[in-house]
Amino acid sequence: MKSESPLYYPVFAPGARYRWDEVRQQHQIVFPEGVLVLNESAAAVVRLCDGRSTEDVIVALREQIGDADPSRDVREFLDRLAKKGLLRDGDS
């Protein structure tokens, strides 16, 4: 599945979900074909992909990190996850 337009309300695609793997001490997105291990920054983004708008995700992250503007990085990351078929637009 490829993302042709930006995600306005990112949510996990069917079959994909976020989890914390206690045994491996890893943030992960699990899906039928495998597992994607996430770093702390990526995990902070995907935990917010619950149907809120991309702009709300960015605002929440900006509150966590202070002065830095994560807008571009967040949009690029969400787009990459959508192109992998892990996220979709919840408003569609």
Backbone as CSV, one residue per row, in Angstrom:
resi,resn,N_x,N_y,N_z,CA_x,CA_y,CA_z,C_x,C_y,C_z
1,MET,0.845,-1.167,0.000,0.000,0.000,0.000,0.888,1.227,0.000
2,LYS,0.649,2.137,-0.893,1.451,3.345,-0.972,0.617,4.552,-0.589
3,SER,1.245,5.476,0.083,0.582,6.710,0.463,0.740,7.707,-0.677
4,GLU,-0.372,8.127,-1.255,-0.327,9.097,-2.343,-0.589,10.511,-1.827
5,SER,-1.156,10.626,-0.649,-1.447,11.926,-0.076,-1.036,11.913,1.385
6,PRO,-0.871,13.084,1.974,-0.446,13.130,3.384,-1.507,12.529,4.307
7,LEU,-1.048,12.043,5.429,-1.960,11.518,6.439,-2.457,12.687,7.287
8,TYR,-3.763,12.832,7.364,-4.339,13.895,8.183,-4.692,13.390,9.577
9,TYR,-5.106,12.117,9.662,-5.480,11.498,10.934,-4.845,10.106,10.984
10,PRO,-3.526,10.026,11.267,-2.842,8.738,11.187,-3.303,7.742,12.243
11,VAL,-3.626,6.541,11.767,-3.967,5.413,12.634,-3.276,4.183,12.062
12,PHE,-3.147,3.168,12.878,-2.524,1.942,12.404,-3.413,1.261,11.375
13,ALA,-2.777,0.691,10.379,-3.485,-0.093,9.380,-3.970,-1.381,10.044
14,PRO,-5.001,-2.011,9.474,-5.464,-3.286,10.041,-4.310,-4.286,10.146
15,GLY,-4.205,-4.912,11.301,-3.155,-5.900,11.531,-1.876,-5.339,12.120
16,ALA,-1.726,-4.027,12.139,-0.516,-3.403,12.699,-0.866,-2.776,14.052
17,ARG,0.089,-2.844,14.969,-0.124,-2.210,16.278,1.216,-1.914,16.936
18,TYR,1.195,-0.968,17.853,2.376,-0.631,18.655,2.382,-1.548,19.881
19,ARG,3.582,-1.923,20.314,3.713,-2.624,21.599,5.100,-2.363,22.179
20,TRP,5.167,-2.492,23.485,6.431,-2.480,24.206,6.764,-3.935,24.498
21,ASP,7.917,-4.398,24.005,8.352,-5.774,24.249,9.201,-5.759,25.510
22,GLU,8.622,-6.232,26.583,9.289,-6.214,27.889,10.539,-7.081,27.888
23,VAL,10.491,-8.231,27.250,11.627,-9.150,27.238,12.827,-8.515,26.547
24,ARG,12.609,-7.919,25.381,13.702,-7.334,24.602,13.952,-5.861,24.929
25,GLN,13.053,-5.288,25.752,13.149,-3.869,26.105,13.156,-3.013,24.840
26,GLN,12.153,-3.252,23.972,12.066,-2.560,22.691,10.653,-2.051,22.441
27,HIS,10.591,-0.876,21.791,9.343,-0.388,21.222,9.233,-1.035,19.855
28,GLN,8.020,-1.495,19.508,7.854,-2.196,18.243,6.511,-1.868,17.601
29,ILE,6.497,-1.951,16.282,5.241,-2.065,15.554,5.220,-3.501,15.075
30,VAL,4.190,-4.228,15.459,4.060,-5.612,15.015,2.960,-5.668,13.965
31,PHE,3.164,-6.523,12.990,2.227,-6.680,11.888,2.376,-8.105,11.373
32,PRO,1.430,-8.593,10.580,1.468,-10.004,10.184,2.778,-10.449,9.533
33,GLU,3.452,-9.577,8.814,4.674,-9.962,8.119,5.926,-9.810,8.966
34,GLY,5.824,-9.204,10.141,7.032,-9.038,10.933,6.921,-8.024,12.048
35,VAL,8.081,-7.474,12.391,8.211,-6.528,13.495,9.130,-5.402,13.054
36,LEU,8.763,-4.191,13.364,9.614,-3.032,13.125,10.018,-2.486,14.483
37,VAL,11.314,-2.505,14.790,11.822,-2.002,16.062,11.971,-0.484,15.951
38,LEU,11.500,0.217,16.971,11.488,1.679,16.982,12.446,2.233,18.025
39,ASN,13.051,3.374,17.705,13.818,4.079,18.723,12.838,4.917,19.557
40,GLU,13.344,5.590,20.566,12.487,6.360,21.476,11.691,7.445,20.744
41,SER,12.343,8.147,19.815,11.663,9.220,19.076,10.521,8.675,18.235
42,ALA,10.787,7.592,17.523,9.759,6.983,16.682,8.604,6.468,17.539
43,ALA,8.927,5.876,18.674,7.885,5.376,19.571,7.013,6.516,20.082
44,ALA,7.616,7.662,20.372,6.848,8.816,20.829,5.837,9.247,19.773
45,VAL,6.217,9.156,18.515,5.323,9.534,17.421,4.203,8.505,17.283
46,VAL,4.543,7.224,17.177,3.507,6.225,16.893,2.526,6.052,18.047
47,ARG,2.955,6.305,19.261,2.009,6.217,20.386,0.912,7.267,20.269
48,LEU,1.174,8.319,19.504,0.183,9.384,19.313,-0.706,9.153,18.096
49,CYS,-0.470,8.090,17.353,-1.261,7.798,16.144,-2.522,7.041,16.527
50,ASP,-3.419,7.768,17.172,-4.642,7.169,17.701,-5.889,7.804,17.107
51,GLY,-5.721,8.455,15.957,-6.850,9.115,15.313,-6.821,10.625,15.451
52,ARG,-5.928,11.123,16.298,-5.806,12.584,16.371,-5.140,13.066,15.092
53,SER,-5.260,14.334,14.793,-4.702,14.864,13.552,-3.176,14.884,13.598
54,THR,-2.580,14.901,12.426,-1.123,15.018,12.343,-0.663,16.287,13.037
55,GLU,-1.414,17.359,12.869,-1.059,18.623,13.533,-1.094,18.465,15.047
56,ASP,-2.063,17.734,15.579,-2.133,17.504,17.019,-0.972,16.637,17.502
57,VAL,-0.555,15.675,16.677,0.614,14.860,17.006,1.841,15.759,17.131
58,ILE,2.004,16.657,16.165,3.154,17.565,16.160,3.124,18.486,17.375
59,VAL,1.957,19.009,17.706,1.829,19.897,18.871,2.197,19.139,20.150
60,ALA,1.704,17.918,20.288,2.011,17.124,21.482,3.508,16.847,21.591
61,LEU,4.143,16.542,20.467,5.587,16.296,20.490,6.358,17.573,20.794
62,ARG,5.913,18.671,20.234,6.578,19.962,20.482,6.530,20.284,21.978
63,GLU,5.430,19.966,22.640,5.324,20.197,24.083,6.309,19.326,24.852
64,GLN,6.587,18.123,24.346,7.507,17.208,25.019,8.967,17.608,24.829
65,ILE,9.307,18.139,23.644,10.717,18.386,23.337,11.144,19.840,23.458
66,GLY,10.194,20.740,23.644,10.566,22.130,23.830,10.608,22.922,22.544
67,ASP,11.721,23.625,22.326,11.809,24.592,21.239,11.922,24.002,19.840
68,ALA,12.402,22.804,19.706,12.617,22.220,18.385,11.283,22.026,17.661
69,ASP,11.313,22.185,16.346,10.116,21.990,15.530,10.207,20.637,14.828
70,PRO,9.415,19.664,15.262,9.491,18.320,14.684,8.628,18.119,13.441
71,SER,7.990,19.165,12.938,6.991,19.033,11.873,7.475,18.236,10.672
72,ARG,8.584,18.635,10.105,9.077,17.976,8.899,9.428,16.508,9.161
73,ASP,10.159,16.267,10.247,10.560,14.894,10.577,9.352,14.003,10.834
74,VAL,8.363,14.532,11.535,7.163,13.740,11.840,6.425,13.392,10.557
75,ARG,6.223,14.378,9.697,5.506,14.109,8.439,6.249,13.092,7.580
76,GLU,7.573,13.210,7.494,8.358,12.257,6.703,8.283,10.853,7.303
77,PHE,8.354,10.756,8.613,8.276,9.462,9.279,6.906,8.815,9.073
78,LEU,5.838,9.587,9.256,4.497,9.056,9.048,4.312,8.602,7.603
79,ASP,4.858,9.357,6.664,4.766,8.985,5.257,5.486,7.665,4.993
80,ARG,6.665,7.495,5.583,7.397,6.227,5.404,6.602,5.046,5.966
81,LEU,5.991,5.227,7.134,5.187,4.150,7.710,3.965,3.853,6.845
82,ALA,3.367,4.888,6.278,2.214,4.682,5.386,2.638,3.924,4.135
83,LYS,3.786,4.266,3.577,4.273,3.573,2.379,4.578,2.108,2.659
84,LYS,4.923,1.788,3.911,5.157,0.390,4.299,3.843,-0.336,4.591
85,GLY,2.733,0.404,4.556,1.438,-0.202,4.828,1.107,-0.338,6.299
86,LEU,1.832,0.371,7.165,1.630,0.263,8.609,0.672,1.312,9.164
87,LEU,0.520,2.420,8.460,-0.402,3.476,8.858,-1.344,3.780,7.701
88,ARG,-2.506,4.327,8.061,-3.454,4.807,7.062,-4.099,6.061,7.623
89,ASP,-4.855,6.730,6.794,-5.562,7.925,7.239,-6.877,7.485,7.880
90,GLY,-7.045,7.797,9.144,-8.245,7.400,9.872,-9.494,8.094,9.419
91,ASP,-9.353,9.152,8.647,-10.506,9.904,8.172,-11.000,9.382,6.820
92,SER,-10.329,8.334,6.291,-10.723,7.864,4.956,-11.679,6.694,5.017
